[in-house]
């Protein structure tokens, strides 16, 4: 697994929000990804909307890219694809 490193140009003013379609449908699924989300540098806030048809995962980050999030979630065994704006 690649290590995620905070870039030298990091600034809290550059926080971005990414949204992803997932198959995180139960509390157990969310519990399984919680350690990954909590331990990953760069994830400032995250949540899953289980009431949305796409089970949307919302991530606030200042330096991670969508590919980083997709790699993290799929490594735990779940579907994750970026939703367009």
VMD Tcl script that draws the C-alpha trace (Angstrom):
set ca {
  {0.00 0.00 0.00}
  {1.27 3.47 -0.83}
  {1.92 5.85 2.02}
  {0.01 9.11 1.89}
  {2.22 12.07 2.73}
  {1.11 15.62 3.42}
  {2.55 17.89 0.69}
  {4.71 20.85 1.62}
  {2.14 23.16 0.03}
  {-0.63 22.06 2.44}
  {-2.97 24.82 3.60}
  {-6.18 24.52 5.59}
  {-7.67 27.15 3.28}
  {-7.58 24.60 0.43}
  {-10.08 22.13 1.91}
  {-11.99 20.25 -0.76}
  {-15.09 18.08 -0.48}
  {-15.34 14.90 -2.54}
  {-18.40 12.66 -2.79}
  {-18.41 9.00 -3.76}
  {-20.98 6.37 -4.58}
  {-20.43 3.33 -2.35}
  {-21.97 0.07 -1.24}
  {-21.64 0.98 2.46}
  {-25.17 0.02 3.43}
  {-25.01 -1.01 7.08}
  {-23.57 0.20 10.35}
  {-21.20 -2.79 10.19}
  {-19.85 -1.59 6.82}
  {-19.23 1.87 8.22}
  {-17.61 0.38 11.33}
  {-15.25 -1.61 9.06}
  {-14.00 1.48 7.23}
  {-13.84 3.72 10.32}
  {-10.26 2.80 11.28}
  {-9.05 3.51 7.74}
  {-10.82 6.87 7.60}
  {-9.69 7.85 11.09}
  {-6.05 6.88 10.62}
  {-5.49 8.33 7.17}
  {-3.61 11.63 7.21}
  {-5.49 14.18 5.18}
  {-9.03 13.07 5.96}
  {-10.36 15.95 8.01}
  {-14.02 14.84 8.17}
  {-16.03 12.03 6.65}
  {-19.53 10.60 6.74}
  {-21.80 8.19 4.91}
  {-25.40 8.98 3.97}
  {-27.09 5.58 4.19}
  {-30.45 7.13 3.27}
  {-29.18 8.19 -0.16}
  {-29.64 5.68 -2.99}
  {-25.89 5.93 -3.73}
  {-24.83 5.51 -0.06}
  {-22.77 8.65 -0.47}
  {-19.39 8.87 1.23}
  {-18.46 12.52 1.80}
  {-14.83 13.38 2.49}
  {-13.30 16.73 3.49}
  {-9.60 16.89 2.72}
  {-6.89 19.44 2.08}
  {-4.53 17.33 0.02}
  {-5.89 13.91 -0.84}
  {-7.09 13.18 -4.34}
  {-10.21 11.17 -5.24}
  {-7.99 8.28 -6.37}
  {-6.51 8.08 -2.86}
  {-9.96 7.70 -1.30}
  {-11.05 5.14 -3.88}
  {-7.91 3.10 -3.21}
  {-8.48 3.21 0.56}
  {-12.13 2.13 0.42}
  {-11.64 -0.58 -2.20}
  {-8.70 -1.99 -0.22}
  {-11.17 -2.72 2.60}
  {-13.41 -4.51 0.09}
  {-16.06 -1.93 -0.81}
  {-17.18 -0.26 -4.01}
  {-16.21 3.39 -4.32}
  {-16.52 5.67 -7.32}
  {-16.42 9.44 -7.50}
  {-19.70 11.21 -8.18}
  {-19.61 14.14 -10.60}
  {-20.37 17.65 -9.32}
}
mol new
graphics top color blue
foreach p $ca { graphics top sphere $p radius 0.5 }
foreach p [lrange $ca 0 end-1] q [lrange $ca 1 end] { graphics top cylinder $p $q radius 0.2 }
display resetview
